[in-house]
Structures are given as C-alpha cells and as structure tokens.
Amino acid sequence: MIFVIGAATPAADRCGIIGALMNAHADPHTSLAARLAHVVPEAEIALAEPLIARIAALKAEHDALVLAHNYQTPLVSSVADFTGDSLAMAQYALEAPARTLVVCGVRFMAETVKLLCPDKCVLLSAAEAGCSLADSIDAEAVRAVRAACPGVPVVAYINTTAAVKAEVDVCCTSANAVRVVRALGAPRVIMLPDQHLAGFVAEESGVEVIAWGGQCEVHTRFNPADIRAFRLETQVTVLAHPECPEGVRAEADFVGSTGAMAHFLSERRPPRAMLLTECAMADNVAVQCPDIQFVRPCNLCPHMKATTLERVVQALEMLAAPIEIDPALAARARRPIARMLEIG
C-alpha cells in the first residue's frame, strides 16, 4: 500500500556491462568509429575526434578521471574512465587513483561523489545541470514529514541533494530500494522523493509506504497507451525503469534499474527492445548489443544533455567551481549512504 504526500516542483548498479563496453574494456585495436558506427554518424565522430584527443591530454595533465552516467551520449561515454549509475560512479571514485574527478551527469551525482571522496577535487561538467527529482524536496520538507510521522524510518533515493540526505535514515538506489526497505524490518516507511519508485517498492516489498509526491520529468512522460500501440505493430520486449508510473510498469515485460536493464538485455538478447527511460541508455546498450533492434519511444533529459564534449574540455581546462559541501552537513549525509552500503 502506498500513500503519496507533498507536491513535486514542476520541471524540469553499478553497470559494468555498459562501462566495460564504452571505455575500460574496449578493444584498443578497434577504432572509435567502428565501435560506435551503428549509433553515431561517422561525420559526427570525425568532428569529435579533436575534442576527444584534447580530453585525453587534459586528463593526463591534471591527473583526472571522467565518470559518466548511463544517460550520457555514446560520445561522452567514450571519453569516460567509468560509466554507470550515480552510486556506481561514487563507488568507483572511492578507489580511483586520481586527484581530480569530472562527473558527467547532474549535480546530486557530483555531490554524492564528493561525499564519498571529500579529499578529491570533484567537478561537474555542466555546472547548471539539476534534476527534477532532487529539486522536488528540500531538507525543511523532510523535517516536516518526520514530524508528521514520528518513528517512521525515512528512506531517500540517491537522487537527492546532500542537504536532504543529511535528514534521512538510509539511502537507496533503484537497484536496491526493495532490499533496503525490507532490511529495515518496519511495517511502514517514508520514501522520497519519487512517488513511482515508492509505488514499485510497496508492490514488491509488501511494506506500507508513505511517498513524497516527486517524479522524474523523463519517466513520467511515458504512458500505457503508447506501449500498447507499439505492441500492435511489432513484437517488442518492453523494459521500464521503476520511476515510470504504475500503469506503464504494468505493461512492461521487465522493470528494473539501468544496470538491471543492461544485464537483462545482455543475457536474453531479444530481437527488439523498447527501453522506457532516457534515450541515451538505449544508444549505450546498443553499442554492446548491436544484434538488438531498439524501438522508440524514449525521452531526453535536458539536464543530462547539458553535458557535451566541449563542456568536458572546459571543465578540465579551467578546473573551476569544484563541488563543495559543508563538512558538518557532509558528515551527516554520509551516514545514510554508509548504512545503504552495509545493507548491500
């Protein structure tokens, strides 16, 4: 059972599969054009090659690594030293042998990296890149919800600011949300900020969930009618992110995090697939799975698309505006992340 409270501000797994493909494990004898041929036009790759070379030189000059979220374009992912979801990037950063880390994603992701790597210089490639979920709730709202529901544990999606994380009991990702809620052993929990992920957790865990009314501006645009229309025209395997509305999840063949989607496709290899998530996810998986035909629709995240190769070059050249978090707040925000990591 789920109860939704609050109102979203109108917007705006570790996936070694994608990361291995796009960067660290790419065959050095295979050209970038060959690896991306079926997802990026050859002319676009040719235009990008000077920027890619410049980024490589700047990384060496500044002892820097580039971390990219799964929703970045294949060209941006091609310059990344690691590609994955927001928590996976932060976990990778913990062991990364570099003093400077450039995050190709949105602000809460860079904050999470900084929380786990306080002694490193963390840069956000597009400083203005926000998130409709993270912007839908603030620390004051969390305190108000706690006061209204005394004694009920509060679970925050990793897609939140450091200030919000500092007010909660434990964090979760879309990959481990059900496991985290079950581990709490409580009959009722508060989940924020995404109401649809909270609904998915309530369905899967059997726990009563009080949800904040936030939603992702990308995933909420999908609707069941679109899926049914595509199914009438072609046989397609539909994969939905848990941030999609309930009706959309009900129409899907599989519901899971970006990492879980990639694993499913790698193992099952359906002839046609439709990913109900950000468009770049399908492009990145298509690099590894060229035998799968990816059917649209998908939706673009304007915040993720603020990152370009030019912005990565600029971040590395200027090393300006590093992510800074008040040490006292950071100490509190690290605790719910640490508790989540303990749960696994």
N, C-alpha and C positions, 0 to 999 in steps of 0.2 A: 504494500500500500504506500502511496506517495501523497504528500501534501505540499503544495507549492506556495511559498510566501515571497514577499518582496517583489520588486519590479526591475527588469533589466533596463539599462540605459540603451535606447535605440542606437544601432550602429549606423557604426561601422561594426620501446620495448627494445627498448634497445633493438633496433632493426639492423643487425649486422648484415642481413641479406642485401638491403639497399646500399648500405655504407660500403660493404665489401665490393659491390659491383662498381659503384661510382668512383671510388678512389683507391683505397689502400690495396685492394686485391686485383685491380685492373691489370690486364696483361700489358707489360711495358712495351711489348712489341706490336701491340695493336694501337693504331692511331686513334686520336680523339674522334676524328671524322668517322672512322669505321665503327667505333663503339656507339656513337650517337646517331648514326646515319638515318635510322628509321623514326627518330623522334625530333631531330633538329635539322633544318635545311643546311645543306653543305655551305651555301654562301654565308649563312649566319655564323657557322662555326669558323669559317675563314676570317670573318670580321672580328671574331672574339679572340683569335689566337694571340695577337699582341697584348691584349689585356691579361690573358691567362699567363703569358710569359712574364709580364710585369708583376703579377701577383706572386709568382714563384720566387722572383728575385727579392721582392719586399719581405716575404716570409723568412727567407734566409737572412736578410739584413737585420730584421728586428726580432729574431728568434720567436717567430709567431706560428700559430696553427689556426686553421679556419675550420669552424664547426658549423655545419649546415643542417637545418631542419628538413624533414622529409618533404615538406611542401615547397621547397625551393626548386627553381627550374633546373633541368639537367645541366645547363652550362654553369650555373653557380655551384651545383653539387660537384661538378668536375674539378673544381679548384679546392674542394674541401678535403681536409685530412680525416674527417669523420662525418658521416651522415646518419641521422637517427631522429628519434623524438626528443622532446625537450629534456626529459630526465636523463635519457641516454647520453645526450651531449654533456650534461653536467657530470655524469659518472665518468665519462671518458676524460673530461677535463681534469678530474682528480689525479689521474695518473699521467697526464700529458706532460712530456719533458720540454715545456716551453714557458717563457715568462709572459708572453702576450697571446691572448686568445680572442679571435674575432668571431662573433656569433652572427651567423646569417639566419635571422629569424625575427622575433618580436621582443619587446622589452622584458616581459616577465621571464623569458628564456635566458636572456643575458643576466638578469638578476639571480636566477637560480644557479647559473654557473658561478657567479661572483660569491653567492652564499657558501658554496662548497669549496671555492678556491679564493679565499679572501686575500691571499698574498700575491695573486696574479693580476696583471693588467687585463681587464675584460672590456672589449669594445663591441658596440652594436653597429653592424654595418649600415643600417638605416636608422638613425637616432630617433626619428619620428614614428617608427613602427610600433603601434599599440595593438590592442586586442579587445574585441567587443566583450568577451567573457571577463577578462581581467578588469575592464573598465566598468562592469556592471555592479560591482560591490566594493566597498571600502571598509577600513578597519572599524569605523564607528558603527556601520551596519552589522558587522559580525558581533560586536559587543551587545547591540540591541537584541539580536536573535538569541544570544546566550541568556540574556536577562529574561527573555520571554519564555525560554525553555530550560530552566535550571536543571543541571545534572545530565543533560543530554549531550553526548560527545559530538564534537564538530569536526567534520572531515572536509578538507579543502582540496579541490582539484589543483594539480600543479599549475594550471592556467590561471594563476592569481599573482598579485603583487607580493613583494616581501612583507609589506605592512599588513596585509591580510593573513599571510602565513603565520605571522607572529602572534595572531589572536586565536589560532585553532589548535586542536589536539593532535591531528595527524594529517598528512597529505596523501594523495593518491594520484595515479595516472589512469588513463582509460584502460590500460592493460591490466592493472592490478586493483581497480576500485572495488570489485566484488570481494576479492580476497581480503583487502584491508577492512572492509565493513564487517565481514564475517569474523575476522580476528578480534574485533573489539568486543564481541560477545554481548552486545547490548540489544535490547528489543527495539529500540528506536534510535536513530541517528539524524543529525543535521548534515546535509550535504550542500556544498556551494562551490561555484556559482551556477553550474549548468543544470537546468531542470531536466533535460533529456537524459543526460548521463545518470542523474539521480534516479529517474524512472527506470532505466535499464538495470541499475543496481538493485532497486526494490524488486523488480521482476525476478532477477537471478538469485538474490540472497534470501528473500522472504522476510527481510527486515523492514520495519516501518520507517520510511524516510521522509523527513521534513526538508523540502528543497527550496533553495533560493530561486527566484524566477529569471535567472540569466539564461542566455542562449547564444550559440555561435552564429554569427551572421552568414557564414558559409553553409553550415549543415542544416540550418533551419529553413533554407530555401528549397530543399527537396520536398516532394510530395508524392503520396502513393499513386496518384493518377498517372504521373509521368512514368513510373516504373511499370505499371500495368500496360501502358501504351507501348513501351519498348518490348515487353514480353510478347505482345500480339504480333509484332513484326519479326522478331527473331528470338531464338533460344539463347538466353544470356544468363550467366551466373552473376547475381547481384550481391555485392558486398557493401554493407553500410557501417559507418562509424557510429559508436554509441551516442554521439552528440546529435544524431538525427532524431527527428520526432518519432513518437511511438508508432504511428501508422506506417512510417517509412521502414522502421526496423522490422515490423511485422511482415512486410512484403519481401524482405531480403532473404537470401539463401544463407548468408553468414553475417554476423555482427561482431565487430572487433576493432581493436586499435590499429593504427597504421602498421605497426610491426606484425600484428596477427594477420592482417590482410595480406601482407607480403609473403608471410610464411604459408598461408593457405594457398595462394596462387602458385608459389614455387613447388608445393607438394602436389596439388591437384591438377594444375595445368589445364583449366577449362579452355575450350576453343575461343569463347567470347566471355568477356567480363565487363561489368559496369561497376566502377568504384564511386560510391556516394560519399565523396569527400572532396578535398581541394584538388584542382585539376593536375597540378604538378606531380601528385602522388602517382597517378597512372603513368605519366611520362617516365618517371624514375623507375617504376617497376617494369615498364616496357623495355627498358634497356637490358634488364636481366632476362626477361621473358618475351623475346621477340615473336615467339610462336603464338602468343595470345593476342587476339584482336580486342582492343579496349574500346568499348562503346560509350559514347557520351549519353546523358549529360554529366557535367561536373560543374563546380562553381569555383571561381577565382577568389582568393583572399587578397584584398587590396593592400593589406599590411605586409603580408609575405612578399608581395610583388614589388614592394618598395626597395627590396634588395636587388641590385644588379651587379654585374662585374665591375662597372665603373664605381659603384659605391664601395665595393670591397677594396679596390685600389685606393680610393680616397681615405678610407679608414686606416689602411696600413701606412699610407704616406704621412698622414697628419697625426696619427695616434692621439686624436683629440677626444674630449668628452668621455673619458673612461667611466664605466658604471661604478658609482659609489653608493654604499649603504651604511647608515649609521651603525657603528659596532654593537651598540646595545640592542638595537632592533634586529640586527643580523643574528645575534646570539639566540634570540627568541625564535626567529624564523627558521633557524637551522634545526631546532628540536623536532618539529613535526615531520620534517624531511627525514631526519635520522630515525624516527620511530617507524616511518614507512619502510625505510630500507631494512630495518630489523625484521619487519613482517615479511618482506620479500615480494 
